[in-house]
Amino acid sequence: MNFGLIPTPPELFRQFERGDISREELQATMALHARGLIQEMETERKNPKTSYMERLRNFAAARKLVRKHGKARLREILGAMGRIEGFPPAQILWNAGHTDVPLHCFFRSRIEPVFRITRMEVKAMQVEVDVEYGPHDKKSTIRESIILQRDAMLTLNLAERNFSS
């Protein structure tokens, strides 16, 4: 799986409902998503030890954040980041609000493309999150600071994105 800039499934359905894309385009793009998941499952099956270690690291990352901020808040924050247009990790975060998907599934510690939360500060109406994503190589990893702000409906939305080196 690579963090491409193809739209997430919810965005694809919104585009289809608005009439921006045809049913065939919707199905073709959803097939790309499915192929990516299948390739990832095949890779995990070929490298069970690596996959197991990655899963343990991802469990630890999720557990650390849950202990500090709570499951519901973490899901809300990941879901808000999954709605950011043009944010490559949205490819794995788009369904973070679905409680039947385990939280560790949204983290990628070492297997590329990585997605890590390095810092998260939660305030009443604002969340500041520092993330790293992309290649595992520290020099090539993209680092971003994201500020999410609550709107009048108390929904978290993107307020600011800053790339750092």
matplotlib code that plots the C-alpha trace (Angstrom):
import matplotlib.pyplot as plt

x = [0.0, 1.2, -0.3, -1.6, -3.8, -6.8, -9.9, -11.0, -14.2, -16.4, -15.2, -15.7, -19.3, -19.9, -18.5, -20.8, -23.8, -23.1, -22.7, -19.0, -18.0, -19.9, -20.7, -17.9, -15.3, -16.6, -16.2, -12.8, -11.4, -12.9, -11.2, -7.9, -8.6, -9.4, -6.3, -4.2, -5.7, -5.2, -1.5, -1.0, -2.6, -0.4, 2.7, 1.7, 1.2, 4.7, 6.4, 4.5, 7.3, 7.7, 3.9, 3.6, 6.3, 4.7, 1.3, 2.9, 4.5, 1.1, -0.7, 1.8, 1.4, -2.4, -2.4, -0.2, -2.5, -5.6, -4.2, -3.5, -6.6, -9.2, -10.5, -13.4, -11.3, -8.5, -11.0, -12.5, -9.1, -8.0, -11.4, -11.0, -7.5, -9.0, -11.3, -8.5, -8.4, -5.0, -3.7, -2.1, -2.6, -6.4, -6.1, -5.9, -7.7, -11.0, -12.9, -11.4, -14.8, -16.0, -15.7, -15.5, -12.1, -9.3, -7.4, -4.0, -5.0, -4.6, -0.9, 2.1, 5.3, 7.9, 6.3, 6.0, 4.2, 4.6, 2.1, 3.1, 1.7, 4.7, 2.9, -0.7, -2.0, -5.7, -7.5, -11.2, -11.8, -8.5, -6.2, -2.6, -1.1, 2.4, 2.6, 5.2, 4.2, 5.6, 8.9, 10.5, 13.8, 14.0, 15.4, 12.5, 9.7, 7.2, 6.6, 3.5, 1.9, -1.9, -4.3, -7.9, -10.5, -14.0, -16.7, -20.1, -21.4, -18.4, -17.0, -13.2, -12.1, -8.8, -7.7, -4.0, -1.4, 2.3, 5.1, 8.3, 11.7]
y = [0.0, 3.5, 6.7, 7.8, 10.7, 8.7, 9.8, 7.8, 5.7, 8.2, 10.9, 8.7, 8.1, 11.8, 12.5, 9.8, 11.2, 14.7, 13.3, 14.2, 10.6, 7.8, 4.4, 2.8, 5.3, 4.7, 0.9, 1.2, 3.4, 1.2, -1.8, 0.1, 0.3, -3.4, -4.4, -2.4, -4.2, -7.6, -6.8, -5.8, -9.1, -11.1, -9.3, -10.0, -13.7, -13.8, -12.2, -13.3, -12.5, -8.9, -8.5, -9.7, -7.4, -4.5, -5.4, -5.3, -1.9, -0.6, -2.0, -0.2, 3.1, 3.0, 1.9, 4.8, 7.3, 5.7, 5.7, 9.4, 10.6, 7.9, 5.7, 7.9, 11.1, 9.3, 7.9, 11.4, 12.9, 10.1, 10.5, 14.2, 13.7, 11.1, 13.9, 16.2, 16.7, 16.0, 14.3, 11.1, 9.1, 9.6, 6.4, 4.5, 6.9, 7.4, 4.8, 5.6, 6.4, 2.9, 1.2, -2.3, -1.5, -1.9, 1.3, -0.3, -0.7, 3.0, 3.1, 2.0, 2.1, 0.7, -1.0, 1.5, 3.8, 4.7, 6.7, 7.8, 10.4, 11.9, 14.4, 15.2, 18.0, 18.0, 21.1, 21.7, 23.3, 22.5, 19.6, 19.9, 16.8, 16.2, 13.3, 11.5, 9.6, 8.2, 6.3, 4.7, 6.5, 9.3, 11.7, 11.1, 10.9, 13.8, 15.6, 17.7, 19.7, 19.7, 21.9, 20.7, 23.2, 22.5, 24.3, 25.5, 21.9, 20.8, 18.8, 18.7, 20.2, 21.2, 24.7, 24.7, 22.4, 23.1, 21.0, 20.7, 19.3]
z = [0.0, -0.8, 0.3, -3.1, -3.6, -4.9, -3.0, 0.1, -0.2, 1.5, -0.8, -3.8, -2.8, -2.3, -5.8, -7.2, -5.5, -6.7, -10.2, -10.5, -11.4, -13.1, -11.6, -13.7, -12.3, -8.8, -9.2, -10.9, -8.1, -5.4, -7.1, -6.7, -3.0, -2.9, -4.8, -2.3, 0.6, -1.0, -1.8, 1.8, 3.0, 0.7, 2.0, 5.6, 4.7, 3.1, 6.1, 9.3, 11.8, 10.4, 10.4, 14.0, 15.2, 13.4, 14.9, 18.4, 17.8, 16.5, 19.5, 21.8, 19.9, 20.1, 23.7, 24.7, 23.1, 24.5, 28.0, 27.7, 25.7, 25.7, 22.8, 21.8, 21.6, 19.7, 17.2, 16.8, 16.1, 13.6, 11.9, 11.5, 10.0, 7.7, 6.3, 5.5, 1.7, 0.2, 3.3, 2.2, 5.4, 4.9, 2.9, 6.2, 8.5, 6.6, 8.7, 12.1, 13.5, 13.0, 16.4, 14.9, 13.4, 16.1, 16.8, 16.1, 12.4, 11.9, 12.9, 10.8, 12.8, 10.5, 7.5, 4.6, 4.2, 7.9, 9.9, 13.4, 15.8, 17.5, 19.7, 20.5, 22.7, 23.3, 24.5, 24.9, 21.5, 19.7, 19.0, 18.0, 16.4, 15.0, 12.6, 10.5, 7.4, 4.1, 3.8, 6.8, 6.1, 8.7, 6.1, 3.6, 6.2, 5.9, 9.2, 9.6, 12.4, 12.2, 14.2, 14.4, 15.7, 16.8, 14.9, 16.1, 15.9, 18.0, 15.1, 14.7, 11.4, 9.9, 11.0, 10.0, 8.4, 8.6, 7.2, 9.2, 8.5]

ax = plt.figure().add_subplot(projection="3d")
ax.plot(x, y, z, "-o")
ax.set_aspect("equal")
plt.show()
